[in-house]
Amino acid sequence: MLQNKTIRKITVLLLAMFLIAGQFWVGEVSVQAAGKQKSLNITDLSLSVGQSQKIKVLNGKKVKWSSSKKSVASVSKKGVVKAKKAGKTTITAKVSGKKLGL
């Protein structure tokens, strides 16, 4: 009869072999860091003239806002978009060198 130490050694050895062999049977895996992606809290915005809406960047600290057509809509340093006249514009948030558009 085998001693307990010998049984444990064999068990550990077999387990290690299965773990190593299992590495070769794993398919392609894609990994993303949760909570690290920067994005806007909304993806589309329509306002009537005079209306305003605050936009936030998720997971972003220092944000620089801009509007492609300031005559159509302006955006404050705090991300508040205000519609000035009818038309289309792109609101952009620049965070850590990355541009996010709306």
C-alpha positions as CSV (number, residue, x, y, z in Angstrom):
1,M,0.0,0.0,0.0
2,L,1.2,3.5,-0.9
3,Q,1.9,6.0,1.8
4,N,-0.1,9.3,2.1
5,K,3.0,11.4,1.1
6,T,3.4,9.3,-2.1
7,I,-0.3,9.6,-3.0
8,R,-0.1,13.4,-2.5
9,K,3.0,13.7,-4.7
10,I,1.4,11.7,-7.5
11,T,-1.8,13.8,-7.2
12,V,0.1,17.0,-7.3
13,L,2.1,15.8,-10.3
14,L,-1.0,14.7,-12.3
15,L,-2.8,18.0,-11.5
16,A,0.3,20.0,-12.7
17,M,0.4,17.9,-15.9
18,F,-3.3,18.5,-16.6
19,L,-2.9,22.3,-16.0
20,I,0.0,22.5,-18.3
21,A,-1.6,20.4,-21.0
22,G,-4.8,22.5,-20.7
23,Q,-2.9,25.6,-21.8
24,F,-2.5,24.1,-25.3
25,W,-6.2,23.4,-25.8
26,V,-7.4,26.9,-25.0
27,G,-8.6,28.9,-28.0
28,E,-8.1,32.6,-28.7
29,V,-9.1,34.8,-25.8
30,S,-9.8,38.5,-25.9
31,V,-9.4,40.5,-22.7
32,Q,-10.4,44.1,-21.9
33,A,-9.8,46.0,-18.8
34,A,-13.2,46.6,-17.1
35,G,-14.0,50.2,-16.3
36,K,-11.0,51.7,-18.1
37,Q,-12.7,52.6,-21.4
38,K,-13.5,56.3,-21.8
39,S,-16.9,57.1,-23.4
40,L,-19.7,59.7,-23.3
41,N,-22.8,59.1,-21.2
42,I,-25.0,59.7,-24.3
43,T,-24.4,58.8,-28.0
44,D,-26.9,61.0,-29.8
45,L,-28.4,64.4,-28.9
46,S,-31.1,66.6,-30.4
47,L,-32.0,69.9,-28.9
48,S,-34.4,72.7,-29.8
49,V,-33.0,76.3,-30.0
50,G,-32.5,77.5,-26.5
51,Q,-32.4,74.1,-24.8
52,S,-29.3,72.8,-23.1
53,Q,-28.0,69.3,-22.0
54,K,-25.0,68.3,-19.9
55,I,-22.7,65.6,-21.3
56,K,-20.3,63.6,-19.2
57,V,-17.2,61.6,-20.0
58,L,-17.3,58.2,-18.2
59,N,-13.9,57.4,-16.6
60,G,-12.4,60.7,-17.6
61,K,-11.0,63.5,-15.4
62,K,-9.6,66.4,-17.4
63,V,-11.8,67.0,-20.4
64,K,-11.5,69.7,-23.1
65,W,-14.8,70.3,-24.9
66,S,-15.3,71.8,-28.4
67,S,-18.1,72.3,-31.0
68,S,-17.4,72.1,-34.7
69,K,-20.0,74.8,-35.4
70,K,-20.2,77.2,-32.5
71,S,-23.0,79.1,-34.3
72,V,-25.2,76.0,-34.1
73,A,-24.3,74.9,-30.6
74,S,-21.9,75.9,-27.9
75,V,-20.4,73.7,-25.2
76,S,-19.1,75.0,-21.8
77,K,-16.0,73.8,-20.0
78,K,-18.3,71.7,-17.8
79,G,-19.8,69.9,-20.8
80,V,-23.1,71.8,-21.1
81,V,-24.3,71.9,-24.7
82,K,-26.6,74.8,-25.6
83,A,-28.5,74.9,-29.0
84,K,-28.2,78.3,-30.7
85,K,-29.8,77.8,-34.1
86,A,-31.0,75.0,-36.3
87,G,-28.3,72.8,-37.9
88,K,-25.8,70.0,-37.2
89,T,-22.6,70.2,-35.3
90,T,-20.2,67.7,-33.7
91,I,-19.4,68.0,-30.0
92,T,-16.0,66.7,-29.1
93,A,-14.4,65.8,-25.8
94,K,-10.7,65.4,-25.7
95,V,-9.5,63.2,-22.8
96,S,-5.9,62.0,-22.3
97,G,-5.2,62.6,-26.0
98,K,-8.2,60.7,-27.1
99,K,-11.1,62.3,-28.9
100,L,-14.7,61.3,-28.2
101,G,-17.4,62.7,-30.5
102,L,-21.1,63.2,-30.4
